[in-house]
Amino acid sequence: MGKCELCSNEGSRMEANHKELGRIMVCQDCWVNLYDKNRMTCSVDASGGSCSCCSCR
C-alpha cells in the first residue's frame, strides 16, 4: 500500500516502466491509462520472461 506516483491516490500499487519517468509505482487506474496511451516501455527480466506491459516475448 502507498500513494500512486501519478495521481497520489492511496491504495494498492503496480510497477510501471514509464517512458519519461522510468520505474514508478502507480494505482491500477493509472496503470491501465498508461497502457492504453502506450506510455510504458518494455522491460524483459533477466530470466527472459515477458514484461508486465505487453507480450514482448
N, C-alpha and C positions, 0 to 999 in steps of 0.2 A: 504494500500500500504506500501511497505517496501522492505527490502532485504531478499532474501532466505538465511536461515542459513546454507545451504549446498553449493550452487553454487554462492551466492552473486548477483544473478540477481535481478533487481528492478522489482516491479510489485505486482500483487495480490498474496496473500499467503494463504496457508491452514495449519491447525494444523495437525501435525503427532506425534504419540507417538512412537518414535524411540527406538529400543531395547537397544541400548547402551547410547544414548544421552538424553533420556527422551523426554519431550514435546518440540518440536521445530516448528517453522513456516517455511514452505517451499513453493516453487513455484509448480505449477501443474505438471510440468515435473518431478521434483524430487519426488513429492508425488507418482506419477504413478510408477516411478523407484523403490522406497522403497516398494510399494505394490507388484510389480512384483517379487522382490527379497525376499519377506517375511521378511522385516526388521522392521516391525511395530508390536507393541503389542496391544492387545485389551484393551479397557478402557470403560467398560459399565458405563454409567452415573447413578447418584443416582435415577433417575426416572425409571430405568430399560430398557431404550432404548438401541438400539444396537450402537456399536461404529462406527466410520467413516471408519474403515479399513476392516470390514468383516460383515458377517451376524451371529454374535455370539449369537443372541437371536431371 
